[in-house]
Amino acid sequence: MRTIKGPGIFLAQFMGDAAPFNSLKSICEWAASIGFKGVQIPSWDTRLIDLQKAAESKTYADEIKGIVNAAGLEITELSTHLQGQLVAVNPAFSEMFDQFAPAPYHNNINARTEWAVNQLKYAAKASRNLGLDAHATFSGALLWAPAMYPWPQRPAGLVEAGFAELAKRWMPILNAFDEQGVDVCYEIHPGEDLHDGASYERFLEATGNHQRACLLYDPSHFVLQCLNYLEYIDIYHERIKAFHVKDAEFNPTGRSGVYGGFQAWIDRPGRFRSLGDGQVDFKSVFSKLTQYDYAGWAVMEWECCMKHPEDGAREGAPFIKNHIIRVTDKAFDDFAGADTDDAFNKRILGI
């Protein structure tokens, strides 16, 4: 067993126009000052990184890594959540998702998709140049809007066709990551075609069980789906290569449940909370991940509907630190053990 690395912090929700949240150097110094040891970098924010340049220039990648290291931190992973979303977009959502891409690609689905695929390929090379072996992203969604709930009845073959197309789009990306020795870690998330274990298994089958089609584990999304997030680790631990530490709660009422009734986050039965304020059993989560020898980072993602992000971050670092289990190299009953002796063992067995 290995000790989980951390605490890390996903920088996406903290970036802003004012210091210390407006540059890689200053936000890393801030993160280190409140106890974090790693940063997950959103690759679409050019205040933090030029993704294409990091892919094409090892010198530039070393400069980025040097800025992070100078603050006493490590890069946990790069993230392409926004670009990954654009690999597959149902036309019903196309206009709303245009904002995730540069203006020249708006109102042009094919060009936007090509841009997104190229971004992921840059991320593969940039990750390798930065010395990373895991990458965080979304799968995108072709089926979520029209077929998430089977009413009207789904036409025969619709789901199979959707996952075949999703796999077709991702296979060149997965192969590009494979060439760089980096795992693609899909955050299993509502709004994505990969939103639970069953949908992930469909995708895995469609990609021929591609070795780089791995998982980012975030229990908060499973609380909101009423999915057993601990059993999920038992089932998929071999594929879990990244971990978002995010809390949530689900309190259904007589008026609203899983679907939320189109309400704002503060009013939904299922909502995200700062670490320790929700219902996730993190002691069991960290225990299971440690048991299965998860070797990656524990990265805080802040999405609380109530608490200020800076307070959530300041509380989050020690929360994660206190949940990381420092693994032992001893057995608890070593004191009662005897020296290894093959002949002695055989006498005990009568052989």
C-alpha positions, -999 to +999 in steps of 0.1 A: +000+000+000+010+036-006+001+068+011-023+090-008-007+123-019-022+156-008-038+178+000-042+193-035-066+219-048-083+224-081-077+260-091-106+265-115-131+278-090-106+302-074-092+321-104-102+358-106-091+392-117-076+403-084-044+391-067-036+365-055-060+347-078-049+361-111-016+344-119+000+311-115+027+324-091+005+343-068-023+316-065+003+289-059+018+310-031-017+315-016-025+278-018+008+268-002+002+294+026-030+276+037-016+241+037-019+227+002+008+206-014-004+203-050-025+222-076-047+208-103-044+233-132-074+241-155-057+242-189-082+266-205-071+295-183-043+312-200-034+331-169-021+298-156-008+279-187-006+281-225-016+245-232-003+243-268+030+259-258+034+234-229+028+206-254+053+219-279+080+232-256+096+212-229+114+244-218+082+262-213+067+232-194+097+233-171+091+270-165+055+263-155+066+234-133+093+256-118+068+283-108+047+257-090+077+241-073+091+274-062+059+278-041+066+244-025+039+227-045+035+200-072+012+198-102-013+171-095-029+169-129-039+192-158-076+195-164-095+198-197-130+196-183-143+224-206-125+211-237-135+175-230-171+186-228-168+199-263-156+166-278-193+156-279-222+180-276-258+173-283-273+200-306-298+209-279-269+223-258-247+235-286-253+273-282-249+272-245-216+253-247-201+277-273-188+298-244-163+270-236-145+276-269-128+307-284-151+330-303-139+319-338-154+284-332-189+296-321-218+285-342-197+259-359-201+225-343-176+207-365-149+233-361-155+235-324-153+197-320-120+196-340-106+223-317-116+204-286-100+172-299-068+190-306-068+205-272-070+171-256-041+159-278-021+190-266-030+180-231-015+146-236+019+160-246+018+188-221+011+162-193+041+142-204+063+173-206+053+182-170+060+147-158+024+138-151+008+104-155-029+112-151-052+138-166-087+151-155-115+157-180-152+153-190-165+129-216-190+152-233-226+141-240-246+131-271-273+112-252-278+130-219-304+156-231-327+135-253-322+101-237-313+104-201-349+094-191-366+068-213-397+089-221-406+091-249-394+056-255-359+055-269-357+042-304-340+008-306-303+011-310-301+048-300-280+043-269-257+019-287-252+043-315-245+072-291-218+053-273-203+040-305-200+076-317-186+088-284-160+061-285-151+069-321-144+105-311-124+096-281-103+067-295-077+090-312-075+110-280-070+079-259-044+066-283-026+100-281-025+098-243-014+062-245+016+073-266+025+096-238+020+071-210-008+092-194-042+080-181-074+099-191-095+102-160-131+109-168-150+127-140-182+107-138-207+135-137-244+143-144-246+161-177-220+138-192-228+105-210-204+090-185-225+097-154-224+065-134-208+030-134-232+015-160-226+043-185-189+041-179-189+004-186-208+010-219-181+034-229-153+011-218-168-017-239-171+006-269-134+015-267-123-021-265-115-017-228-089+009-236-062+009-209-062+047-207-099+051-203-097+056-165-117+074-138-117+105-117-135+096-085-158+123-070-182+109-044-203+141-043-219+133-077-229+099-064-246+112-033-268+134-055-277+102-076-283+080-045-255+057-059-234+036-035-202+056-037-182+031-014-192+001-034-182+020-065-146+020-052-148-018-047-160-022-083-138+003-102-107+008-080-084-005-107-095+023-130-095+051-104-065+073-111-076+107-099-097+119-069-117+150-063-125+155-026-159+172-026-187+170-002-225+169-009-258+163+008-292+149-004-323+157+016-354+149-005-387+165+004-423+160-006-418+185-033-385+177-048-360+148-052-331+138-074-341+160-104-343+192-083-374+208-098-353+233-118-344+251-086-313+270-077-285+251-060-293+265-026-329+251-028-322+217-044-325+186-022-291+175-036-264+202-033-227+205-030-211+215+003-177+224+017-157+196+031-171+183+064-205+201+059-221+174+038-229+137+041-200+120+024-183+094+047-147+105+039-132+082+065-145+052+046-136+067+012-100+073+022-098+039+039-111+021+007-088+040-016-058+033+007-068-004+009-068-006-029-034+012-031-046+043-048-014+061-056-026+095-068-036+128-053-065+139-031-076+172-047-102+195-031-128+208-055-148+236-040-184+240-052-203+249-020-236+267-025-232+285+009-197+290+022-171+315+008-145+297-014-116+311+006-131+297+038-138+264+021-102+262+010-087+272+043-108+244+060-103+220+032-065+216+034-064+203+070-096+183+064-078+163+036-045+161+055-063+146+085-080+120+064-049+108+045-038+075+060-001+072+065+003+035+056+023+012+078+051-012+068+044-034+098+017-059+108+000-051+141+009-086+154+046-086+143+056-087+180+042-122+183+058-135+151+085-161+147+114-164+124+107-180+090+117-216+091+105-239+062+112-271+082+093-257+112+063-249+089+063-284+075+064-300+110+033-279+119+015-292+088+027-327+094+044-330+060 
